[in-house]
Amino acid sequence: MALSNKVLIYGGRGALGKELVDFFRSKNIWVLNVDMSESEAANSNVLVDPLQSWVEQEKNVLNGVESVLNGDKLDAILCVAGGWAGGNASNKDFIKNADLVWKQSVWTSSISAKIGAKFLKPSGLLQFTGAAAAVEGTPGMIGYGMAKAAVHQLVKSLADYKTSGLPENAVPFAFLPVTLDTPMNRKWMPKADHSTWTPLSFIAEKLFGWIFEPEKCGDLPKAGALLELITKDGKTEIKQI
């Protein structure tokens, strides 16, 4: 692959983001990381100031991406920023946690969509990260469920490039994992059945194939697709919601 192939990873310092940065760099793909801290593995970085408002973050990220790309376009935008916080309506941190996860998931996804409208190549992929749990009610983690449901709605709204503002034939979709096999999840859930957790490598390999070797893939996502990741006995399948 030539370095003319460019991918933006929003959240490249998180567990999944690091996996994607390392995997795409190993394939000689040029990677731009957008996050609150720099990725040494990425070719370039645009830093996000968490103290800024949504509008200020959008302005600064877009300006940073435009400066780095210098007229080039992106093959894909992979939004894997996010986080988790729990709590039902009676929890003392309910609103605090809802505010946090909204910023982590909805702000980042919305800005990624804006980046896509400006800098994605025609037929490019725009991947978001939803959650399988948010297809239904999430009483023990209401803020998280609301934020991820909003991401699902965003993907549906972006599905038709003719009306969504995305480039021609762009493919926005979301992965809806149940549980990702990350170091933090293993730390907090050491006794869980890890054979039902989705390996980060599965997502990295799948995204690379869809972006750069679509002719070898028989399961290309459709625009607007919500793709649940179901892992059993260490094997992962994709189910469209």
C-alpha positions as CSV (number, residue, x, y, z in Angstrom):
1,M,0.0,0.0,0.0
2,A,1.2,3.5,-0.8
3,L,1.3,6.3,1.7
4,S,-1.2,8.0,-0.6
5,N,-3.8,5.9,1.2
6,K,-4.9,7.9,4.2
7,V,-7.1,7.0,7.2
8,L,-8.2,9.2,10.1
9,I,-8.7,7.5,13.5
10,Y,-10.7,9.6,15.9
11,G,-9.8,8.2,19.3
12,G,-6.5,6.7,18.3
13,R,-5.2,6.7,21.9
14,G,-7.9,4.4,23.3
15,A,-7.5,0.6,23.4
16,L,-9.3,0.0,20.0
17,G,-7.8,3.1,18.5
18,K,-4.2,2.0,19.4
19,E,-4.9,-1.4,17.8
20,L,-6.1,0.3,14.6
21,V,-3.2,2.8,14.4
22,D,-0.7,0.0,14.8
23,F,-2.4,-2.3,12.4
24,F,-2.8,0.3,9.6
25,R,0.7,1.5,10.1
26,S,1.9,-2.1,9.7
27,K,0.2,-2.1,6.3
28,N,2.0,1.1,5.4
29,I,-1.2,3.2,5.5
30,W,-0.8,6.9,6.5
31,V,-2.7,7.5,9.7
32,L,-3.9,10.7,11.3
33,N,-4.8,10.4,15.0
34,V,-7.4,12.8,16.5
35,D,-7.4,12.6,20.3
36,M,-6.6,14.4,23.5
37,S,-3.0,13.2,23.4
38,E,-0.6,12.3,20.6
39,S,0.0,8.9,19.2
40,E,3.7,8.3,18.5
41,A,2.8,5.5,16.1
42,A,0.6,7.8,13.9
43,N,2.0,9.8,11.0
44,S,0.3,12.9,12.3
45,N,-1.9,14.1,15.1
46,V,-4.6,16.7,15.7
47,L,-5.2,17.3,19.4
48,V,-8.5,17.9,21.0
49,D,-8.9,20.1,24.1
50,P,-11.5,18.5,26.4
51,L,-12.2,21.9,28.1
52,Q,-13.5,23.4,24.8
53,S,-17.1,23.5,23.9
54,W,-18.6,21.2,21.2
55,V,-18.5,24.1,18.6
56,E,-14.9,25.0,19.6
57,Q,-13.7,21.4,19.3
58,E,-15.3,21.2,15.9
59,K,-13.6,24.3,14.6
60,N,-10.2,23.4,15.9
61,V,-10.4,19.8,14.7
62,L,-11.5,20.7,11.3
63,N,-8.8,23.4,11.0
64,G,-6.2,20.9,12.2
65,V,-7.3,18.1,9.8
66,E,-7.4,20.6,6.9
67,S,-3.9,21.8,7.6
68,V,-2.5,18.3,7.9
69,L,-4.2,16.9,4.8
70,N,-3.2,19.9,2.7
71,G,-5.7,19.2,0.0
72,D,-5.6,15.4,0.2
73,K,-8.7,13.3,0.9
74,L,-9.3,10.4,3.3
75,D,-10.0,6.8,2.3
76,A,-11.8,6.3,5.7
77,I,-12.7,7.9,9.0
78,L,-12.8,5.5,11.9
79,C,-14.5,6.9,15.0
80,V,-13.6,4.7,17.9
81,A,-13.6,7.4,20.6
82,G,-15.8,6.7,23.6
83,G,-16.1,5.5,27.1
84,W,-18.4,4.0,29.7
85,A,-20.2,5.3,32.7
86,G,-23.1,3.8,34.5
87,G,-26.0,4.9,36.7
88,N,-29.8,4.9,36.7
89,A,-32.1,7.9,37.3
90,S,-31.6,7.8,41.1
91,N,-27.8,7.6,40.9
92,K,-26.2,10.8,42.3
93,D,-23.9,10.9,39.3
94,F,-26.6,10.2,36.7
95,I,-26.4,13.6,34.9
96,K,-22.7,13.9,35.4
97,N,-22.1,10.6,33.8
98,A,-24.6,11.2,31.0
99,D,-22.8,14.5,30.2
100,L,-19.5,12.6,30.1
101,V,-20.5,9.8,27.8
102,W,-22.4,12.3,25.5
103,K,-19.1,14.2,25.0
104,Q,-17.2,11.0,24.5
105,S,-19.5,9.4,22.0
106,V,-21.9,12.0,20.5
107,W,-19.5,15.0,20.2
108,T,-16.8,12.8,18.6
109,S,-19.1,11.0,16.2
110,S,-20.7,14.3,15.1
111,I,-17.4,15.9,14.4
112,S,-16.3,12.8,12.6
113,A,-19.4,13.1,10.4
114,K,-18.4,16.7,9.7
115,I,-14.9,15.6,8.8
116,G,-16.4,13.1,6.4
117,A,-18.5,15.8,4.7
118,K,-15.4,17.8,4.0
119,F,-12.5,15.4,3.6
120,L,-13.7,11.9,2.8
121,K,-13.2,10.5,-0.7
122,P,-16.2,9.5,-2.7
123,S,-17.1,5.9,-1.8
124,G,-15.1,6.2,1.4
125,L,-16.0,4.5,4.7
126,L,-17.1,6.3,7.8
127,Q,-17.2,3.9,10.7
128,F,-18.8,4.8,14.1
129,T,-19.0,2.9,17.3
130,G,-22.4,2.1,18.8
131,A,-23.3,-0.5,21.4
132,A,-25.5,-3.7,21.1
133,A,-27.0,-2.9,24.5
134,A,-28.4,0.5,23.3
135,V,-30.7,-1.2,20.9
136,E,-32.9,-1.8,23.9
137,G,-33.3,0.1,27.2
138,T,-30.2,0.4,29.5
139,P,-31.7,1.1,33.0
140,G,-28.4,0.5,34.8
141,M,-26.4,2.9,32.4
142,I,-29.0,5.3,31.1
143,G,-26.6,8.0,30.0
144,Y,-24.4,5.5,28.1
145,G,-27.5,4.0,26.4
146,M,-28.8,7.5,25.3
147,A,-25.4,8.4,23.9
148,K,-24.9,5.2,21.9
149,A,-28.5,5.3,20.7
150,A,-27.8,8.8,19.4
151,V,-24.8,7.4,17.5
152,H,-27.1,4.8,15.9
153,Q,-29.5,7.5,14.9
154,L,-26.6,9.6,13.4
155,V,-25.6,6.6,11.2
156,K,-29.2,6.2,9.9
157,S,-29.4,9.9,9.2
158,L,-26.1,9.8,7.2
159,A,-27.1,6.7,5.1
160,D,-28.2,8.5,1.9
161,Y,-25.4,10.7,0.6
162,K,-27.9,12.5,-1.6
163,T,-29.5,14.1,1.4
164,S,-27.0,13.6,4.3
165,G,-24.2,15.9,3.1
166,L,-21.6,13.1,2.7
167,P,-19.6,12.6,-0.5
168,E,-21.0,10.5,-3.3
169,N,-21.5,6.8,-2.4
170,A,-20.0,7.3,1.1
171,V,-20.6,4.3,3.4
172,P,-21.4,5.3,7.0
173,F,-22.0,2.4,9.4
174,A,-21.5,1.4,13.0
175,F,-20.1,-1.5,14.8
176,L,-22.3,-2.5,17.8
177,P,-20.1,-4.6,20.1
178,V,-21.3,-6.4,23.2
179,T,-17.9,-6.4,25.0
180,L,-14.5,-5.6,23.5
181,D,-11.5,-7.5,24.7
182,T,-9.5,-4.6,26.1
183,P,-7.0,-4.5,28.9
184,M,-9.3,-2.3,31.0
185,N,-12.3,-4.7,30.6
186,R,-10.1,-7.6,31.7
187,K,-8.9,-5.5,34.7
188,W,-12.5,-4.8,35.8
189,M,-14.1,-8.1,34.8
190,P,-11.3,-10.7,35.4
191,K,-13.7,-13.6,36.0
192,A,-15.9,-12.9,32.9
193,D,-16.1,-15.4,30.0
194,H,-13.5,-13.8,27.8
195,S,-14.4,-16.2,24.9
196,T,-17.5,-14.0,24.3
197,W,-15.5,-10.8,24.0
198,T,-14.6,-9.5,20.6
199,P,-10.9,-9.3,19.8
200,L,-9.7,-5.9,18.7
201,S,-7.7,-7.6,16.0
202,F,-10.9,-8.8,14.4
203,I,-12.2,-5.2,14.0
204,A,-8.8,-4.0,12.6
205,E,-8.6,-6.8,10.0
206,K,-12.2,-6.4,9.0
207,L,-11.9,-2.6,8.5
208,F,-8.6,-2.9,6.6
209,G,-10.2,-5.4,4.2
210,W,-13.4,-3.3,3.7
211,I,-11.4,-0.2,3.0
212,F,-8.4,-1.4,0.9
213,E,-9.3,-4.9,-0.3
214,P,-13.1,-4.9,-0.9
215,E,-12.8,-7.2,-3.8
216,K,-11.7,-9.9,-1.4
217,C,-14.6,-9.3,1.0
218,G,-18.0,-10.8,0.6
219,D,-19.6,-8.9,3.6
220,L,-19.1,-5.3,2.7
221,P,-21.3,-3.0,4.9
222,K,-24.1,-1.0,3.4
223,A,-24.7,2.7,4.1
224,G,-26.6,3.1,7.3
225,A,-25.8,-0.4,8.6
226,L,-25.8,-1.2,12.3
227,L,-23.5,-4.2,12.7
228,E,-23.7,-6.2,16.0
229,L,-20.5,-8.1,16.8
230,I,-21.4,-11.4,18.3
231,T,-18.5,-13.5,19.7
232,K,-18.9,-17.0,21.0
233,D,-16.1,-19.5,21.8
234,G,-13.6,-16.9,20.5
235,K,-15.2,-16.7,17.1
236,T,-16.9,-13.5,16.0
237,E,-19.8,-13.1,13.6
238,I,-21.4,-9.9,12.3
239,K,-25.2,-9.5,12.5
240,Q,-27.0,-6.6,10.9
241,I,-29.6,-5.0,13.2
